[in-house]
């Protein structure tokens, strides 16, 4: 696995993928001017085990809540892509089918569609009560424990690949021995590897058939509210003992689907879903500020996944107005 990651062929393919949308960036152009020299120098550091990850450039975004992004230099981001190209296919085969975050052919839309299927199955087409336990992990990326993550990875990786992962994981901390940077491509994969431990516990430890996870948000469906109340302390205990994580005390609830369950930007009901009010406001604000075709089309695509005909008309009207200008 290590030899495949650091091969010149893989590094060149990783560079081609990394370049997408970044060709005009000054630091990317500078790296590109001496591309082969830079790639051979990086590979030599990896072969000789002298590689050291560089620092990060930090900036904040609102997505929609404030987030701190940490961006590595071009050399290190190229390596992240090279690692991802080899590690992702291996680990993706180990993930459960109902894990939807940062995976090919998955995503939020498919997660919401799966949510609706589980509502029908558990509720027997609305003939039985369907309860949903919704959980969220407190400060997820900032709380990922480096030692625990490396222990999990050690079960699958050879010592050289594990050494490389340790260099990338150890390059960033939010507190001693904890945290992954939101700007690294590898962080998305490592987060899924970390949370796969919870997924396997849900499926094989608790034997929960109706369970969906997207990043650190997850839901479990049942006809029995007491069953969900019973397993909640077990889930909390597993997260604390095994993964050193905590549930977000203000974002854990058990509700009937009839009262509306907020999941991935949609409020879900037995037979339909509507866009969350905050998402709706944010969408209309962005459309008004930047009524360009790319923005409008992306939101129209989003709205087709729920009951939002009035909103679609409002966005379409803004589209027509922008075309006249």
C-alpha positions as CSV (number, residue, x, y, z in Angstrom):
1,X,0.0,0.0,0.0
2,X,2.8,2.4,0.9
3,X,4.7,1.7,-2.3
4,X,1.5,2.3,-4.3
5,X,0.9,5.7,-2.5
6,X,4.4,7.0,-3.2
7,X,4.8,5.7,-6.7
8,X,5.5,8.4,-9.3
9,X,2.5,7.3,-11.3
10,X,0.2,7.8,-8.3
11,X,1.7,11.1,-7.4
12,X,1.2,12.3,-11.0
13,X,-2.4,11.1,-11.1
14,X,-3.0,12.8,-7.7
15,X,-1.6,16.0,-9.1
16,X,-4.0,15.9,-12.1
17,X,-6.9,15.5,-9.7
18,X,-5.6,18.2,-7.3
19,X,-5.3,20.7,-10.2
20,X,-9.1,20.7,-10.8
21,X,-10.3,24.3,-10.1
22,X,-6.9,25.4,-8.8
23,X,-4.9,26.2,-11.9
24,X,-5.0,30.0,-11.4
25,X,-3.8,29.8,-7.8
26,X,-0.3,31.4,-7.4
27,X,1.1,28.7,-5.1
28,X,-0.2,26.0,-7.4
29,X,1.4,27.7,-10.5
30,X,4.7,28.0,-8.6
31,X,4.7,24.3,-7.7
32,X,3.7,23.4,-11.3
33,X,6.7,25.3,-12.8
34,X,9.1,22.7,-11.3
35,X,6.5,19.9,-11.1
36,X,8.8,16.8,-11.7
37,X,11.5,18.2,-9.4
38,X,9.0,18.8,-6.7
39,X,7.4,15.3,-7.1
40,X,10.8,13.5,-7.0
41,X,11.8,15.6,-4.0
42,X,8.6,14.7,-2.2
43,X,9.0,11.0,-3.1
44,X,12.6,11.0,-1.9
45,X,11.5,12.3,1.5
46,X,8.9,9.6,1.8
47,X,11.3,6.8,0.7
48,X,14.0,8.0,3.2
49,X,11.4,8.6,6.0
50,X,12.5,12.2,6.3
51,X,9.1,13.6,5.4
52,X,7.7,16.3,7.7
53,X,4.3,17.8,7.2
54,X,4.3,21.6,6.9
55,X,2.1,24.1,8.7
56,X,-1.4,25.4,7.9
57,X,-3.0,28.6,6.7
58,X,-6.2,29.2,8.8
59,X,-9.3,31.0,7.7
60,X,-13.0,31.1,8.7
61,X,-16.1,30.4,6.7
62,X,-19.9,30.3,7.4
63,X,-21.3,27.0,6.1
64,X,-23.9,27.9,7.5
65,X,-22.4,28.0,11.0
66,X,-18.9,29.4,11.5
67,X,-16.1,26.9,10.8
68,X,-12.3,27.1,11.0
69,X,-10.6,25.8,7.8
70,X,-6.9,24.9,7.9
71,X,-5.3,24.7,4.5
72,X,-1.9,22.9,4.0
73,X,0.7,23.9,1.5
74,X,0.6,22.5,-2.1
75,X,3.2,19.8,-1.5
76,X,1.2,18.4,1.4
77,X,-2.2,18.6,-0.3
78,X,-0.7,16.7,-3.2
79,X,0.3,14.0,-0.8
80,X,-3.2,14.0,0.8
81,X,-4.6,13.3,-2.7
82,X,-2.1,10.5,-3.3
83,X,-3.0,8.9,0.0
84,X,-6.7,9.3,-0.6
85,X,-6.5,7.6,-4.1
86,X,-5.1,4.4,-2.5
87,X,-6.7,4.4,0.9
88,X,-10.3,5.4,0.0
89,X,-11.1,2.3,-2.2
90,X,-9.8,0.0,0.5
91,X,-11.7,1.5,3.4
92,X,-14.9,2.2,1.5
93,X,-15.5,-1.5,1.0
94,X,-15.5,-1.9,4.8
95,X,-18.1,0.9,5.4
96,X,-21.8,0.1,5.9
97,X,-24.2,1.0,3.1
98,X,-26.1,3.5,5.3
99,X,-23.0,5.7,5.9
100,X,-23.5,8.6,3.4
101,X,-20.9,11.3,4.1
102,X,-18.0,12.0,1.7
103,X,-18.4,8.8,-0.3
104,X,-18.9,8.2,-4.0
105,X,-22.5,7.7,-5.1
106,X,-23.8,8.7,-1.6
107,X,-24.3,12.3,-0.3
108,X,-27.1,14.2,1.4
109,X,-29.8,13.6,-1.2
110,X,-29.4,9.8,-1.0
111,X,-29.3,10.0,2.8
112,X,-32.6,11.9,2.9
113,X,-34.2,9.4,0.5
114,X,-33.0,6.5,2.6
115,X,-34.5,8.3,5.6
116,X,-37.9,8.4,3.9
117,X,-37.7,4.6,3.0
118,X,-37.0,3.8,6.7
119,X,-40.0,5.9,7.7
120,X,-42.2,3.8,5.5
121,X,-40.7,0.5,6.6
122,X,-40.8,1.1,10.3
123,X,-44.2,2.9,10.2
124,X,-45.6,0.1,8.0
125,X,-46.9,2.7,5.5
126,X,-48.2,5.0,8.3
127,X,-50.1,2.2,10.0
128,X,-47.7,2.2,13.0
129,X,-46.0,4.8,15.1
130,X,-42.5,5.6,13.9
131,X,-40.1,7.1,16.5
132,X,-36.7,8.6,15.6
133,X,-33.7,9.0,17.8
134,X,-31.6,11.8,16.4
135,X,-28.0,12.3,17.7
136,X,-25.2,14.7,17.0
137,X,-21.6,14.6,18.3
138,X,-20.2,17.6,20.1
139,X,-17.2,19.3,18.3
140,X,-16.7,16.1,16.2
141,X,-13.6,17.0,14.1
142,X,-11.9,18.8,17.0
143,X,-12.5,15.8,19.4
144,X,-11.1,13.0,17.2
145,X,-8.4,11.3,19.3
146,X,-5.1,10.7,17.4
147,X,-4.1,7.7,19.4
148,X,-7.5,6.0,19.0
149,X,-7.5,6.8,15.3
150,X,-4.0,5.3,14.7
151,X,-5.0,2.2,16.7
152,X,-8.0,1.7,14.4
153,X,-5.8,2.2,11.3
154,X,-3.2,-0.2,12.6
155,X,-5.6,-3.1,12.1
156,X,-5.5,-2.5,8.3
157,X,-2.3,-0.8,7.4
158,X,1.3,-1.9,7.0
159,X,3.9,-0.1,9.3
160,X,5.1,2.2,6.5
161,X,1.6,3.4,5.6
162,X,0.8,3.8,9.3
163,X,4.0,5.9,9.7
164,X,2.8,8.2,6.9
165,X,-0.7,8.5,8.3
166,X,0.8,9.3,11.7
167,X,2.8,12.2,10.1
168,X,-0.4,13.6,8.5
169,X,-2.6,13.1,11.6
170,X,0.0,14.5,13.9
171,X,0.5,17.6,11.8
172,X,-2.5,19.3,13.4
173,X,-4.1,19.6,16.9
174,X,-7.0,21.5,18.4
175,X,-5.7,20.3,21.9
176,X,-2.9,17.8,22.7
177,X,-3.4,14.6,20.7
178,X,-6.8,15.6,19.4
179,X,-8.4,17.1,16.2
180,X,-8.4,16.8,12.5
181,X,-8.2,19.9,10.1
182,X,-11.4,20.5,8.1
183,X,-9.2,21.5,5.1
184,X,-7.5,18.2,4.5
185,X,-8.9,15.7,2.0
186,X,-7.6,12.9,4.2
187,X,-9.6,14.2,7.2
188,X,-12.9,13.2,5.5
189,X,-11.6,9.6,5.1
190,X,-10.1,9.4,8.5
191,X,-13.4,10.7,10.0
192,X,-15.3,7.9,8.3
193,X,-12.8,5.3,9.4
194,X,-13.2,6.6,13.0
195,X,-17.0,6.6,12.9
196,X,-17.1,3.2,11.2
197,X,-16.4,1.9,14.7
198,X,-19.8,3.3,15.8
199,X,-21.5,2.0,12.6
200,X,-20.3,-1.5,13.3
201,X,-21.4,-1.3,16.9
202,X,-24.8,-0.1,15.8
203,X,-25.2,-3.0,13.3
204,X,-23.5,-5.9,15.1
205,X,-23.5,-4.8,18.8
206,X,-26.9,-3.3,19.1
207,X,-28.3,-5.0,15.9
208,X,-30.0,-1.8,14.8
209,X,-31.5,-2.4,11.3
210,X,-32.8,1.1,10.7
211,X,-29.8,3.4,11.2
212,X,-28.3,6.1,9.0
213,X,-25.2,8.2,9.6
214,X,-24.0,11.3,7.8
215,X,-20.7,12.6,9.2
216,X,-21.5,13.1,13.0
217,X,-25.3,13.2,12.5
218,X,-27.1,9.9,12.9
219,X,-30.6,8.6,13.3
220,X,-32.2,5.3,14.5
221,X,-35.8,4.4,13.8
222,X,-38.1,2.2,15.9
223,X,-41.8,1.5,16.7
224,X,-40.8,1.4,20.4
225,X,-39.8,4.7,22.1
226,X,-38.6,2.7,25.2
227,X,-36.2,0.8,23.0
228,X,-34.6,4.0,21.8
229,X,-34.5,5.4,25.4
230,X,-32.7,2.1,26.4
231,X,-30.0,2.1,23.8
232,X,-29.2,5.9,24.1
233,X,-27.0,5.4,27.2
234,X,-25.3,2.4,25.5
235,X,-24.5,4.6,22.4
236,X,-23.2,7.4,24.7
237,X,-21.1,4.9,26.6
238,X,-19.6,3.4,23.5
239,X,-18.7,6.8,22.1
240,X,-17.1,7.9,25.3
241,X,-15.2,4.7,26.1
242,X,-14.1,3.6,22.6
243,X,-13.9,6.9,20.6
244,X,-13.5,9.6,23.3
245,X,-16.4,11.5,21.9
246,X,-19.5,13.1,23.5
247,X,-23.0,13.5,22.3
248,X,-24.2,17.1,21.9
249,X,-26.6,17.4,24.9
250,X,-28.7,20.0,23.1
251,X,-29.0,18.1,19.8
252,X,-30.2,14.7,21.0
253,X,-33.9,13.9,20.9
254,X,-36.5,11.2,20.4
255,X,-39.5,12.3,18.3
256,X,-42.4,10.9,16.3
257,X,-42.0,11.3,12.5
258,X,-45.4,13.0,12.6
259,X,-44.1,15.9,14.6
260,X,-41.3,16.5,12.0
261,X,-37.7,15.4,12.3
262,X,-34.9,17.8,11.2
263,X,-32.2,15.9,9.3
264,X,-29.7,17.3,6.8
265,X,-31.4,20.5,6.2
266,X,-34.9,19.1,5.7
267,X,-37.8,18.7,8.2
268,X,-39.1,15.2,7.5
269,X,-42.7,14.1,7.9
270,X,-44.4,10.7,7.1
271,X,-45.3,11.6,3.5
272,X,-43.2,14.7,2.6
273,X,-40.4,16.9,3.7
274,X,-39.9,20.7,3.8
275,X,-36.8,22.8,3.8
276,X,-35.6,23.9,7.2
277,X,-36.6,27.5,7.9
278,X,-33.0,28.6,8.4
279,X,-31.9,26.9,5.2
280,X,-34.7,28.6,3.4
281,X,-33.7,32.1,4.6
282,X,-30.0,31.5,3.8
283,X,-30.9,30.2,0.3
284,X,-33.1,33.3,-0.6
285,X,-30.4,35.6,0.8
286,X,-27.7,34.1,-1.3
287,X,-29.9,34.0,-4.4
288,X,-30.7,37.7,-4.1
289,X,-27.0,38.6,-3.4
290,X,-25.7,36.5,-6.3
291,X,-28.4,35.5,-8.9
292,X,-25.9,33.9,-11.2
293,X,-27.0,30.7,-13.1
294,X,-24.7,28.4,-11.1
295,X,-26.2,29.5,-7.8
296,X,-29.8,29.4,-9.0
297,X,-29.4,26.0,-10.7
298,X,-27.8,24.4,-7.7
299,X,-30.7,25.6,-5.4
300,X,-33.3,24.5,-8.0
301,X,-31.6,21.1,-7.9
302,X,-31.8,21.0,-4.1
303,X,-35.5,21.9,-4.0
304,X,-36.5,19.1,-6.3
305,X,-35.7,16.7,-3.5
306,X,-38.6,17.9,-1.3
307,X,-42.0,19.7,-1.2
308,X,-40.9,23.2,-2.1
309,X,-42.9,24.2,-5.2
310,X,-43.4,27.8,-3.9
311,X,-39.7,28.2,-3.2
312,X,-38.9,26.8,-6.7
313,X,-41.2,29.5,-8.2
314,X,-39.6,32.2,-6.1
315,X,-36.1,31.1,-7.3
316,X,-37.3,30.8,-10.9
317,X,-38.7,34.4,-10.8
318,X,-35.3,35.6,-9.5
319,X,-33.7,33.7,-12.4
320,X,-35.9,35.5,-15.0
321,X,-35.3,38.9,-13.4
322,X,-31.5,38.3,-13.5
323,X,-31.7,37.3,-17.2
324,X,-33.4,40.6,-18.0
325,X,-30.7,42.7,-16.4
